[in-house]
Amino acid sequence: EDEQQVFSVRTFYDRPHGIDEKSKLLEVIDDWNRRTLWPKVYTHTHDDGTVRLIGEAQMLIGVGVSLEHFVSSTVSWVRASIEFDKWLVEQLGLEADIESGDDKPDDEA
């Protein structure tokens, strides 16, 4: 077990959610985690009550991995992370917020 190394890809989604939305988020990401292999998504609640999502995929590489498999897996994980964000927008009905620019920082609106 000393030789086991893990390659991990984490996605830190930048869309903030309120603490009052957390139960709905948990319900939605539970559905995603049940139906997909990766990324596995979970919530992180900051001290100020802001909830953010983190996605994660991992591969054991301690005994070695071919370059082709490494690249292919990484590309698949990144694409799946992007797809999760699109799926989440659809599930939560955030399209209107994005189109109206509500997700932009104040200095860009």
N, CA, C and O atoms as a GROMACS GRO file, in nm:
protein
  436
    1GLU      N    1   0.080  -0.119   0.000
    1GLU     CA    2   0.000   0.000   0.000
    1GLU      C    3   0.085   0.126   0.000
    1GLU      O    4   0.033   0.234  -0.029
    2ASP      N    5   0.212   0.117   0.032
    2ASP     CA    6   0.298   0.234   0.028
    2ASP      C    7   0.309   0.290  -0.113
    2ASP      O    8   0.333   0.409  -0.131
    3GLU      N    9   0.291   0.204  -0.213
    3GLU     CA   10   0.307   0.244  -0.352
    3GLU      C   11   0.180   0.305  -0.412
    3GLU      O   12   0.184   0.356  -0.524
    4GLN      N   13   0.069   0.300  -0.342
    4GLN     CA   14  -0.056   0.349  -0.399
    4GLN      C   15  -0.057   0.502  -0.402
    4GLN      O   16  -0.049   0.568  -0.298
    5GLN      N   17  -0.067   0.554  -0.522
    5GLN     CA   18  -0.081   0.697  -0.541
    5GLN      C   19  -0.213   0.720  -0.611
    5GLN      O   20  -0.260   0.636  -0.688
    6VAL      N   21  -0.273   0.835  -0.584
    6VAL     CA   22  -0.403   0.867  -0.641
    6VAL      C   23  -0.391   0.994  -0.724
    6VAL      O   24  -0.339   1.095  -0.677
    7PHE      N   25  -0.441   0.988  -0.846
    7PHE     CA   26  -0.455   1.107  -0.930
    7PHE      C   27  -0.599   1.152  -0.916
    7PHE      O   28  -0.692   1.074  -0.938
    8SER      N   29  -0.617   1.277  -0.879
    8SER     CA   30  -0.751   1.329  -0.853
    8SER      C   31  -0.773   1.456  -0.932
    8SER      O   32  -0.686   1.543  -0.939
    9VAL      N   33  -0.891   1.467  -0.991
    9VAL     CA   34  -0.932   1.590  -1.058
    9VAL      C   35  -1.050   1.644  -0.979
    9VAL      O   36  -1.152   1.577  -0.961
   10ARG      N   37  -1.034   1.767  -0.930
   10ARG     CA   38  -1.142   1.832  -0.855
   10ARG      C   39  -1.188   1.955  -0.932
   10ARG      O   40  -1.108   2.029  -0.988
   11THR      N   41  -1.318   1.973  -0.931
   11THR     CA   42  -1.378   2.090  -0.994
   11THR      C   43  -1.444   2.172  -0.885
   11THR      O   44  -1.531   2.122  -0.813
   12PHE      N   45  -1.404   2.296  -0.874
   12PHE     CA   46  -1.464   2.387  -0.777
   12PHE      C   47  -1.558   2.479  -0.855
   12PHE      O   48  -1.513   2.571  -0.924
   13TYR      N   49  -1.686   2.454  -0.844
   13TYR     CA   50  -1.785   2.532  -0.919
   13TYR      C   51  -1.801   2.669  -0.854
   13TYR      O   52  -1.814   2.680  -0.732
   14ASP      N   53  -1.798   2.773  -0.937
   14ASP     CA   54  -1.794   2.909  -0.883
   14ASP      C   55  -1.931   2.970  -0.856
   14ASP      O   56  -1.938   3.083  -0.807
   15ARG      N   57  -2.039   2.900  -0.885
   15ARG     CA   58  -2.172   2.956  -0.861
   15ARG      C   59  -2.207   2.941  -0.713
   15ARG      O   60  -2.216   2.829  -0.662
   16PRO      N   61  -2.228   3.053  -0.642
   16PRO     CA   62  -2.264   3.044  -0.500
   16PRO      C   63  -2.413   3.012  -0.484
   16PRO      O   64  -2.496   3.055  -0.565
   17HIS      N   65  -2.446   2.939  -0.382
   17HIS     CA   66  -2.584   2.906  -0.348
   17HIS      C   67  -2.606   2.946  -0.203
   17HIS      O   68  -2.514   2.942  -0.121
   18GLY      N   69  -2.729   2.983  -0.172
   18GLY     CA   70  -2.763   3.019  -0.034
   18GLY      C   71  -2.784   2.895   0.050
   18GLY      O   72  -2.815   2.788  -0.001
   19ILE      N   73  -2.768   2.912   0.180
   19ILE     CA   74  -2.785   2.799   0.272
   19ILE      C   75  -2.927   2.745   0.264
   19ILE      O   76  -2.949   2.626   0.287
   20ASP      N   77  -3.024   2.830   0.233
   20ASP     CA   78  -3.162   2.786   0.222
   20ASP      C   79  -3.186   2.696   0.100
   20ASP      O   80  -3.288   2.628   0.092
   21GLU      N   81  -3.092   2.696   0.007
   21GLU     CA   82  -3.102   2.610  -0.112
   21GLU      C   83  -3.033   2.474  -0.093
   21GLU      O   84  -3.041   2.388  -0.181
   22LYS      N   85  -2.967   2.455   0.020
   22LYS     CA   86  -2.882   2.337   0.037
   22LYS      C   87  -2.960   2.206   0.027
   22LYS      O   88  -2.912   2.111  -0.034
   23SER      N   89  -3.079   2.199   0.086
   23SER     CA   90  -3.153   2.072   0.081
   23SER      C   91  -3.191   2.037  -0.063
   23SER      O   92  -3.187   1.920  -0.100
   24LYS      N   93  -3.228   2.136  -0.143
   24LYS     CA   94  -3.260   2.111  -0.284
   24LYS      C   95  -3.133   2.069  -0.359
   24LYS      O   96  -3.137   1.977  -0.441
   25LEU      N   97  -3.022   2.136  -0.332
   25LEU     CA   98  -2.895   2.098  -0.395
   25LEU      C   99  -2.859   1.954  -0.363
   25LEU      O  100  -2.819   1.878  -0.452
   26LEU      N  101  -2.873   1.915  -0.237
   26LEU     CA  102  -2.839   1.778  -0.197
   26LEU      C  103  -2.927   1.677  -0.270
   26LEU      O  104  -2.879   1.572  -0.311
   27GLU      N  105  -3.053   1.709  -0.286
   27GLU     CA  106  -3.145   1.621  -0.358
   27GLU      C  107  -3.103   1.606  -0.504
   27GLU      O  108  -3.102   1.495  -0.558
   28VAL      N  109  -3.068   1.717  -0.567
   28VAL     CA  110  -3.029   1.716  -0.708
   28VAL      C  111  -2.896   1.645  -0.728
   28VAL      O  112  -2.883   1.562  -0.818
   29ILE      N  113  -2.796   1.677  -0.646
   29ILE     CA  114  -2.666   1.612  -0.667
   29ILE      C  115  -2.668   1.465  -0.627
   29ILE      O  116  -2.590   1.386  -0.679
   30ASP      N  117  -2.757   1.428  -0.536
   30ASP     CA  118  -2.774   1.287  -0.503
   30ASP      C  119  -2.823   1.211  -0.627
   30ASP      O  120  -2.778   1.100  -0.654
   31ASP      N  121  -2.914   1.272  -0.700
   31ASP     CA  122  -2.963   1.212  -0.824
   31ASP      C  123  -2.849   1.196  -0.924
   31ASP      O  124  -2.835   1.091  -0.987
   32TRP      N  125  -2.768   1.301  -0.940
   32TRP     CA  126  -2.652   1.295  -1.032
   32TRP      C  127  -2.556   1.184  -0.989
   32TRP      O  128  -2.514   1.102  -1.072
   33ASN      N  129  -2.520   1.181  -0.863
   33ASN     CA  130  -2.423   1.082  -0.814
   33ASN      C  131  -2.473   0.939  -0.830
   33ASN      O  132  -2.394   0.847  -0.852
   34ARG      N  133  -2.603   0.921  -0.819
   34ARG     CA  134  -2.661   0.788  -0.835
   34ARG      C  135  -2.658   0.742  -0.981
   34ARG      O  136  -2.641   0.624  -1.009
   35ARG      N  137  -2.674   0.837  -1.074
   35ARG     CA  138  -2.688   0.801  -1.215
   35ARG      C  139  -2.560   0.809  -1.296
   35ARG      O  140  -2.556   0.761  -1.410
   36THR      N  141  -2.455   0.867  -1.243
   36THR     CA  142  -2.332   0.884  -1.321
   36THR      C  143  -2.211   0.830  -1.245
   36THR      O  144  -2.213   0.816  -1.123
   37LEU      N  145  -2.106   0.800  -1.320
   37LEU     CA  146  -1.981   0.753  -1.258
   37LEU      C  147  -1.898   0.867  -1.203
   37LEU      O  148  -1.838   0.855  -1.096
   38TRP      N  149  -1.893   0.978  -1.275
   38TRP     CA  150  -1.813   1.091  -1.233
   38TRP      C  151  -1.864   1.217  -1.296
   38TRP      O  152  -1.935   1.211  -1.396
   39PRO      N  153  -1.832   1.332  -1.241
   39PRO     CA  154  -1.767   1.347  -1.112
   39PRO      C  155  -1.867   1.320  -1.000
   39PRO      O  156  -1.987   1.340  -1.016
   40LYS      N  157  -1.816   1.276  -0.888
   40LYS     CA  158  -1.899   1.267  -0.768
   40LYS      C  159  -1.899   1.408  -0.709
   40LYS      O  160  -1.793   1.468  -0.688
   41VAL      N  161  -2.018   1.459  -0.684
   41VAL     CA  162  -2.032   1.599  -0.644
   41VAL      C  163  -2.082   1.606  -0.500
   41VAL      O  164  -2.165   1.527  -0.457
   42TYR      N  165  -2.029   1.703  -0.426
   42TYR     CA  166  -2.072   1.725  -0.289
   42TYR      C  167  -2.074   1.874  -0.259
   42TYR      O  168  -2.021   1.954  -0.336
   43THR      N  169  -2.136   1.911  -0.147
   43THR     CA  170  -2.145   2.052  -0.110
   43THR      C  171  -2.035   2.087  -0.009
   43THR      O  172  -1.985   2.002   0.064
   44HIS      N  173  -2.002   2.215  -0.010
   44HIS     CA  174  -1.914   2.271   0.093
   44HIS      C  175  -1.979   2.401   0.140
   44HIS      O  176  -2.004   2.491   0.060
   45THR      N  177  -2.005   2.410   0.269
   45THR     CA  178  -2.067   2.530   0.325
   45THR      C  179  -1.960   2.615   0.392
   45THR      O  180  -1.892   2.570   0.484
   46HIS      N  181  -1.947   2.738   0.344
   46HIS     CA  182  -1.850   2.832   0.399
   46HIS      C  183  -1.904   2.893   0.528
   46HIS      O  184  -2.023   2.883   0.557
   47ASP      N  185  -1.817   2.955   0.605
   47ASP     CA  186  -1.855   3.016   0.733
   47ASP      C  187  -1.965   3.121   0.717
   47ASP      O  188  -2.046   3.140   0.808
   48ASP      N  189  -1.969   3.189   0.601
   48ASP     CA  190  -2.070   3.292   0.580
   48ASP      C  191  -2.205   3.235   0.533
   48ASP      O  192  -2.298   3.310   0.506
   49GLY      N  193  -2.215   3.102   0.524
   49GLY     CA  194  -2.339   3.038   0.482
   49GLY      C  195  -2.351   3.013   0.334
   49GLY      O  196  -2.449   2.955   0.288
   50THR      N  197  -2.252   3.056   0.258
   50THR     CA  198  -2.252   3.030   0.114
   50THR      C  199  -2.222   2.883   0.089
   50THR      O  200  -2.130   2.826   0.148
   51VAL      N  201  -2.300   2.823   0.002
   51VAL     CA  202  -2.282   2.682  -0.033
   51VAL      C  203  -2.224   2.675  -0.174
   51VAL      O  204  -2.277   2.737  -0.266
   52ARG      N  205  -2.118   2.600  -0.189
   52ARG     CA  206  -2.057   2.579  -0.321
   52ARG      C  207  -2.047   2.430  -0.345
   52ARG      O  208  -2.047   2.349  -0.252
   53LEU      N  209  -2.038   2.395  -0.473
   53LEU     CA  210  -2.029   2.255  -0.511
   53LEU      C  211  -1.888   2.220  -0.554
   53LEU      O  212  -1.817   2.302  -0.613
   54ILE      N  213  -1.848   2.098  -0.524
   54ILE     CA  214  -1.718   2.046  -0.563
   54ILE      C  215  -1.741   1.910  -0.629
   54ILE      O  216  -1.814   1.826  -0.576
   55GLY      N  217  -1.678   1.890  -0.744
   55GLY     CA  218  -1.685   1.761  -0.812
   55GLY      C  219  -1.549   1.694  -0.806
   55GLY      O  220  -1.446   1.761  -0.803
   56GLU      N  221  -1.549   1.562  -0.802
   56GLU     CA  222  -1.422   1.490  -0.786
   56GLU      C  223  -1.425   1.356  -0.859
   56GLU      O  224  -1.524   1.283  -0.855
   57ALA      N  225  -1.314   1.326  -0.924
   57ALA     CA  226  -1.293   1.194  -0.985
   57ALA      C  227  -1.150   1.152  -0.952
   57ALA      O  228  -1.060   1.235  -0.944
   58GLN      N  229  -1.130   1.021  -0.931
   58GLN     CA  230  -0.999   0.972  -0.888
   58GLN      C  231  -0.960   0.844  -0.962
   58GLN      O  232  -1.045   0.768  -1.008
   59MET      N  233  -0.828   0.824  -0.970
   59MET     CA  234  -0.774   0.703  -1.031
   59MET      C  235  -0.650   0.662  -0.953
   59MET      O  236  -0.563   0.744  -0.926
   60LEU      N  237  -0.642   0.534  -0.917
   60LEU     CA  238  -0.521   0.482  -0.855
   60LEU      C  239  -0.413   0.468  -0.962
   60LEU      O  240  -0.437   0.410  -1.068
   61ILE      N  241  -0.295   0.523  -0.934
   61ILE     CA  242  -0.187   0.518  -1.034
   61ILE      C  243  -0.057   0.463  -0.976
   61ILE      O  244   0.048   0.476  -1.038
   62GLY      N  245  -0.063   0.405  -0.860
   62GLY     CA  246   0.057   0.358  -0.790
   62GLY      C  247   0.141   0.259  -0.867
   62GLY      O  248   0.263   0.261  -0.858
   63VAL      N  249   0.077   0.171  -0.943
   63VAL     CA  250   0.153   0.070  -1.018
   63VAL      C  251   0.179   0.115  -1.161
   63VAL      O  252   0.237   0.041  -1.240
   64GLY      N  253   0.138   0.236  -1.194
   64GLY     CA  254   0.160   0.290  -1.327
   64GLY      C  255   0.032   0.296  -1.408
   64GLY      O  256  -0.065   0.226  -1.379
   65VAL      N  257   0.035   0.380  -1.508
   65VAL     CA  258  -0.080   0.397  -1.596
   65VAL      C  259  -0.027   0.442  -1.732
   65VAL      O  260   0.068   0.520  -1.739
   66SER      N  261  -0.088   0.394  -1.837
   66SER     CA  262  -0.041   0.435  -1.970
   66SER      C  263  -0.080   0.580  -1.995
   66SER      O  264  -0.181   0.628  -1.944
   67LEU      N  265  -0.001   0.648  -2.074
   67LEU     CA  266  -0.027   0.788  -2.106
   67LEU      C  267  -0.164   0.802  -2.173
   67LEU      O  268  -0.239   0.895  -2.144
   68GLU      N  269  -0.196   0.710  -2.263
   68GLU     CA  270  -0.324   0.716  -2.334
   68GLU      C  271  -0.442   0.707  -2.236
   68GLU      O  272  -0.538   0.782  -2.248
   69HIS      N  273  -0.434   0.615  -2.142
   69HIS     CA  274  -0.541   0.600  -2.043
   69HIS      C  275  -0.550   0.722  -1.953
   69HIS      O  276  -0.660   0.768  -1.921
   70PHE      N  277  -0.436   0.774  -1.911
   70PHE     CA  278  -0.431   0.891  -1.825
   70PHE      C  279  -0.497   1.011  -1.893
   70PHE      O  280  -0.583   1.077  -1.834
   71VAL      N  281  -0.458   1.038  -2.017
   71VAL     CA  282  -0.513   1.152  -2.091
   71VAL      C  283  -0.661   1.131  -2.119
   71VAL      O  284  -0.741   1.223  -2.100
   72SER      N  285  -0.698   1.013  -2.163
   72SER     CA  286  -0.837   0.983  -2.193
   72SER      C  287  -0.926   1.000  -2.070
   72SER      O  288  -1.034   1.059  -2.078
   73SER      N  289  -0.882   0.949  -1.957
   73SER     CA  290  -0.959   0.962  -1.834
   73SER      C  291  -0.973   1.108  -1.791
   73SER      O  292  -1.081   1.152  -1.755
   74THR      N  293  -0.863   1.181  -1.797
   74THR     CA  294  -0.866   1.322  -1.757
   74THR      C  295  -0.961   1.402  -1.845
   74THR      O  296  -1.040   1.482  -1.795
   75VAL      N  297  -0.953   1.382  -1.975
   75VAL     CA  298  -1.043   1.452  -2.068
   75VAL      C  299  -1.188   1.416  -2.039
   75VAL      O  300  -1.274   1.504  -2.038
   76SER      N  301  -1.216   1.289  -2.016
   76SER     CA  302  -1.353   1.246  -1.984
   76SER      C  303  -1.403   1.310  -1.856
   76SER      O  304  -1.518   1.354  -1.850
   77TRP      N  305  -1.318   1.317  -1.756
   77TRP     CA  306  -1.359   1.377  -1.628
   77TRP      C  307  -1.388   1.525  -1.643
   77TRP      O  308  -1.486   1.575  -1.589
   78VAL      N  309  -1.302   1.596  -1.716
   78VAL     CA  310  -1.323   1.740  -1.736
   78VAL      C  311  -1.452   1.764  -1.813
   78VAL      O  312  -1.531   1.852  -1.777
   79ARG      N  313  -1.474   1.688  -1.918
   79ARG     CA  314  -1.598   1.702  -1.996
   79ARG      C  315  -1.720   1.672  -1.910
   79ARG      O  316  -1.820   1.743  -1.918
   80ALA      N  317  -1.713   1.569  -1.829
   80ALA     CA  318  -1.825   1.534  -1.741
   80ALA      C  319  -1.850   1.644  -1.638
   80ALA      O  320  -1.965   1.669  -1.602
   81SER      N  321  -1.745   1.708  -1.591
   81SER     CA  322  -1.761   1.818  -1.496
   81SER      C  323  -1.834   1.936  -1.559
   81SER      O  324  -1.917   2.000  -1.494
   82ILE      N  325  -1.803   1.964  -1.684
   82ILE     CA  326  -1.872   2.070  -1.758
   82ILE      C  327  -2.018   2.031  -1.781
   82ILE      O  328  -2.108   2.114  -1.766
   83GLU      N  329  -2.040   1.907  -1.817
   83GLU     CA  330  -2.177   1.858  -1.838
   83GLU      C  331  -2.259   1.865  -1.709
   83GLU      O  332  -2.377   1.897  -1.713
   84PHE      N  333  -2.196   1.836  -1.596
   84PHE     CA  334  -2.268   1.846  -1.469
   84PHE      C  335  -2.318   1.988  -1.448
   84PHE      O  336  -2.433   2.007  -1.410
   85ASP      N  337  -2.234   2.086  -1.474
   85ASP     CA  338  -2.274   2.225  -1.453
   85ASP      C  339  -2.392   2.262  -1.542
   85ASP      O  340  -2.486   2.327  -1.497
   86LYS      N  341  -2.389   2.219  -1.668
   86LYS     CA  342  -2.501   2.244  -1.759
   86LYS      C  343  -2.627   2.175  -1.708
   86LYS      O  344  -2.735   2.233  -1.709
   87TRP      N  345  -2.613   2.051  -1.664
   87TRP     CA  346  -2.725   1.973  -1.613
   87TRP      C  347  -2.784   2.040  -1.488
   87TRP      O  348  -2.906   2.048  -1.474
   88LEU      N  349  -2.697   2.088  -1.400
   88LEU     CA  350  -2.743   2.154  -1.278
   88LEU      C  351  -2.824   2.279  -1.310
   88LEU      O  352  -2.928   2.304  -1.249
   89VAL      N  353  -2.777   2.357  -1.406
   89VAL     CA  354  -2.850   2.476  -1.448
   89VAL      C  355  -2.990   2.439  -1.493
   89VAL      O  356  -3.087   2.505  -1.457
   90GLU      N  357  -3.001   2.332  -1.572
   90GLU     CA  358  -3.133   2.287  -1.618
   90GLU      C  359  -3.219   2.238  -1.501
   90GLU      O  360  -3.337   2.273  -1.493
   91GLN      N  361  -3.161   2.159  -1.412
   91GLN     CA  362  -3.237   2.102  -1.301
   91GLN      C  363  -3.289   2.208  -1.205
   91GLN      O  364  -3.400   2.195  -1.152
   92LEU      N  365  -3.211   2.312  -1.183
   92LEU     CA  366  -3.249   2.416  -1.088
   92LEU      C  367  -3.318   2.534  -1.153
   92LEU      O  368  -3.359   2.629  -1.085
   93GLY      N  369  -3.333   2.530  -1.286
   93GLY     CA  370  -3.398   2.640  -1.357
   93GLY      C  371  -3.319   2.769  -1.350
   93GLY      O  372  -3.377   2.877  -1.334
   94LEU      N  373  -3.189   2.759  -1.360
   94LEU     CA  374  -3.103   2.877  -1.350
   94LEU      C  375  -3.080   2.947  -1.483
   94LEU      O  376  -3.007   3.046  -1.488
   95GLU      N  377  -3.141   2.898  -1.593
   95GLU     CA  378  -3.120   2.957  -1.724
   95GLU      C  379  -3.152   3.106  -1.723
   95GLU      O  380  -3.077   3.185  -1.780
   96ALA      N  381  -3.263   3.145  -1.660
   96ALA     CA  382  -3.304   3.285  -1.657
   96ALA      C  383  -3.201   3.370  -1.585
   96ALA      O  384  -3.173   3.482  -1.627
   97ASP      N  385  -3.143   3.318  -1.476
   97ASP     CA  386  -3.041   3.392  -1.402
   97ASP      C  387  -2.918   3.416  -1.488
   97ASP      O  388  -2.859   3.524  -1.485
   98ILE      N  389  -2.879   3.316  -1.565
   98ILE     CA  390  -2.761   3.328  -1.650
   98ILE      C  391  -2.787   3.427  -1.762
   98ILE      O  392  -2.703   3.512  -1.791
   99GLU      N  393  -2.903   3.416  -1.827
   99GLU     CA  394  -2.936   3.504  -1.938
   99GLU      C  395  -2.951   3.648  -1.894
   99GLU      O  396  -2.917   3.739  -1.970
  100SER      N  397  -3.000   3.672  -1.773
  100SER     CA  398  -3.018   3.808  -1.724
  100SER      C  399  -2.889   3.866  -1.666
  100SER      O  400  -2.882   3.985  -1.635
  101GLY      N  401  -2.788   3.782  -1.652
  101GLY     CA  402  -2.659   3.828  -1.601
  101GLY      C  403  -2.651   3.829  -1.450
  101GLY      O  404  -2.558   3.888  -1.395
  102ASP      N  405  -2.746   3.765  -1.382
  102ASP     CA  406  -2.746   3.764  -1.236
  102ASP      C  407  -2.627   3.692  -1.176
  102ASP      O  408  -2.597   3.709  -1.058
  103ASP      N  409  -2.559   3.610  -1.256
  103ASP     CA  410  -2.446   3.536  -1.202
  103ASP      C  411  -2.314   3.611  -1.216
  103ASP      O  412  -2.210   3.561  -1.177
  104LYS      N  413  -2.319   3.733  -1.273
  104LYS     CA  414  -2.197   3.811  -1.291
  104LYS      C  415  -2.168   3.892  -1.165
  104LYS      O  416  -2.260   3.932  -1.094
  105PRO      N  417  -2.041   3.916  -1.138
  105PRO     CA  418  -2.007   4.004  -1.026
  105PRO      C  419  -2.062   4.144  -1.051
  105PRO      O  420  -2.086   4.182  -1.166
  106ASP      N  421  -2.082   4.221  -0.944
  106ASP     CA  422  -2.143   4.353  -0.954
  106ASP      C  423  -2.072   4.445  -1.052
  106ASP      O  424  -2.137   4.525  -1.120
  107ASP      N  425  -1.939   4.436  -1.061
  107ASP     CA  426  -1.866   4.527  -1.148
  107ASP      C  427  -1.880   4.492  -1.296
  107ASP      O  428  -1.839   4.570  -1.381
  108GLU      N  429  -1.936   4.375  -1.328
  108GLU     CA  430  -1.955   4.336  -1.467
  108GLU      C  431  -2.098   4.354  -1.513
  108GLU      O  432  -2.124   4.354  -1.633
  109ALA      N  433  -2.191   4.370  -1.422
  109ALA     CA  434  -2.333   4.378  -1.458
  109ALA      C  435  -2.368   4.511  -1.520
  109ALA      O  436  -2.484   4.534  -1.555
   0.00000   0.00000   0.00000
